Amino acid sequence: MLEVSALQVNYGRVAALSGVDLTINDGEIVTVLGANGAGKSTLLRAILGAEPARAGGIAFDGVDITRMPAHARIARGIVLVPEGRRILISLSVEENLLLGAHMRTDTRAVRAEIDAIYQRFSNLAERRHMLASCLSGGEQQMLAIGRAMLAKPRLMMLDEPSLGLSPLFVSKLFDLIRELNRGGLSVLLVEQNTGKALAVAHRATVLELGKVVMAGDPKALAADPRLQQAYLGDGAPAPVLSA
């Protein structure tokens, strides 16, 4: 579905990504791990078209989208749920959801999908006419994912979705990611909760200073001493993994 080849992105003279390769197949969850400043968010923004590629290429469904504008990539089925959720707190829950469907003209289908989101997230249904500022952090994350779903994505990119959430909402979030994936959605996940990310992913990639340093099966990576020490804590047991 997605192929990123030798991608380079610069901020001025500084290379944020240097020759990054990444592939995602239909129906896969791929997670990208790394410390702050490794280039994870830059990678997602470059795939969406929010950061220009200095070199390399990005293909989606066999079509070169490297120079394609972001709105055209969204229309093809690529969406990003950004770090910090970025919902509009001055708008209601329903208005935020409608923003996700701003490129669509199938009004009846949009209405049905919003109703389905309310059935899935009962807290949002109860607050549909309230300002989004009234929502908890977990509820705001569910709203951000619901808004992204209304763009009818085939590939959803999630940037640090569990950041700042309670353990209860983190569990609900990863249950939701699995559920969406079972429904056919491909997911590219950037996540600071390494154990949870490896447990849900089919494949994993580790970035350091804009370069891929490890990639492969999540179980193998979780057992790798380098990943254990850097991201799971020195001497910590490997997480129980199940995709």
N, C-alpha and C positions, 0 to 999 in steps of 0.2 A: 504493500500500500504506500508506504513512505520510504524514500531512500535519500539519506543525507550523505554526500560524498565530499570528503576533503574540505569541509566548510571552514572558512576563515571569516571572522568578524572582528573589526577593529574599532576601538574608541580612540580617535586621534591616532597617535603612533603606537598605542598599546594594543596588542593582540588579545582580545577577550576569548576567541576561539581559534585554535590553530590546527587545521587539518582533521576536523572531527568527522568520523564516519558513524552512521547510525541507520538501522533499518527497523521497520515495524511491519509485520504482516497483518492481514485481515484477522480480526478477532483476538489480537494479542494485547497484553498489558506489558509494557516495557518501562522500567524505572531507571531514572538517572540519579545517581548519588554523587556526593562530593561536598567538600567544605564550602563555607561562605567564600565567594569570589572565584569559585572554580569555573564558572561560566554556564551554570545550569539554566538560569533564567534567560540569559542571552540566547542560548540555544533555542528555547521555546519561542522567544520573540522573533528570532530569525526565521524559524519555520513558519510562523504566522505572517511574516513580512513586515514586522514593526522595526526590525533592524536590518540594514542592507548587508548582503554578503560581499565581502571584498574579493573572495575567491571561492572556488568549489561550486557545488550545485545541490539543489533540492528538487526531487521529483515526487509527484503524488499521482498514483494510478498510472504510472508510466509517462506522465506529462511533466515537462520541465516547468517548475513554478518559481525558479530562482529570482526572476525579475518581475514576477506577477505582483500586483498590489494586494494589500491585505484583504480588502473587501472581496476580491475575486477568489482568494484562497478560502475565505469563510463560505462563499457561495458554493465552493467545491466540497465543503464538508469538514474543514479544519476549524476548530474553535479552541480558545484559550480561557481557562478560568485562572485569572492572575493571582499572584501572591497578595494577600490582604483583601481579597474578594472584590474590591472596587465596585460595590453596589452604590447606587445613588440614594443616600439616606434622606434626601429631601423629597423623594418620591415614595409612593405607596408600594407595598409588596407587589400588587398586581401591575402597577406601572413599570416596575423593574422587570417583571417577567415579559411584559409586552415589548420591552426594548430588545429582548433576545430574538424577537420575531420581526424586527423592523424591515428585513429584506424580503419577507414573505407576503404573498397576496392571497393565500388560501385561508381566508378568515375563519371559516367554520372549523377547519382542521386545527388552527391555532387555538381556538376556544376549547376544543375537545382536549388538546394536549395540556392546556393550562388546568383544566378540570382534573386531568389525570395526575398532574403534579400536586394539586391540592389533596387528592386522595392518598398519594404517597407520603406527603409531608403535611400531616394534620395541623401542625403548629402554624404553618404558612396559611392554611385555609382559614384558621380562626383570626388571623391578622391581615387578611388580604387587603383591607381598606385602610390599614394603619401605615404610618410612615415606617420605612425600613430601619430607621434609627432606633425603633422600639425593639428590634430583634436582638436576641443574644448572639454571641459570636458563632455558635454552632448553627443557629437558624439562618444567619446571614450567609454562611457557607452553603447551606442547602439551597438558599435562594439563588446564589451565584451559579450553582450547578444546574438548577432548574432553568435559569435564564439561558445558560449555554445550551441546554437540551432543546430549547425552542428554536435554535438555529439549525436543527436537524443535522447534527454532526455525524460524521463517520469516524472521525478521529478527535477525541477530546484530550487536550493537554491540561494537566492540573499542576499548578505551581505552588508547592508547599501547602496543600489543602488542610493539613492537620494543625498548622501553626496557631498556637494560642487557644486551642480547643481543650475542653475537659476530656478526661479519659473515656467517659461515656460517649461523648460525641465523636471521639476518634474511632471508637469501635463501630459506631453507626456509620461513619463516613466510609470506612473500609468495607463494611458490608454492602454499602451502596455501590462502591466501585466494582465489587464482584458482581453484583446484580446487573448493573449496566453492561458489564462485559459479557455476561451470559446472554444478554439480549442482543449481542452482535456488535457492540460498540468497541472500537479499538481505543486504547488509552496510553498516553505517554505521561508518566508520573514523575515529577520532581518532588522529593519528599525528604525531610530531615529526620523522620522516624524510620531509621534504617531497617530495623527488625520488621515493622509492619509492611514497609515497601517491598522487602525481599519476600515476605510471606505471600503477598498478593500477585507478584509479577511472574510472568513466564520467562522473561529475560531481563538482564540488568547490565548497566554500563556505569562505570565510575570515571568521573572527570577530576583532573587536577590541573589547575592553572591553564584551563582551556584546552587540555589534551586528554584523549581517552587513555587511561592507564590500566584498566581492567574491563573485561566484558565477557558475558556468557551466562551460564545457568545460575539462577539465584542460589540454589543449594550449594553449589561449588564455591561461589563467591562468599556466602555466609560462613563457610568453613575455612576460608583462606585466612591465615594468621595476619596478613597485612590489613585486610578489611576489619578483622576482629579488633585489632589494636587501634586503628584510625577512627572507626565509626561505631563499633559495638562495645568498646571498652576493653582494655587489655585483660585478657584472660576470661572474658565473658563467654558464656556458652552460646553456641549458635542458636538462633530462633527456630522454633518449630515451623517448618515451611509447608504450605499447601496452596497450590494455585487452584 
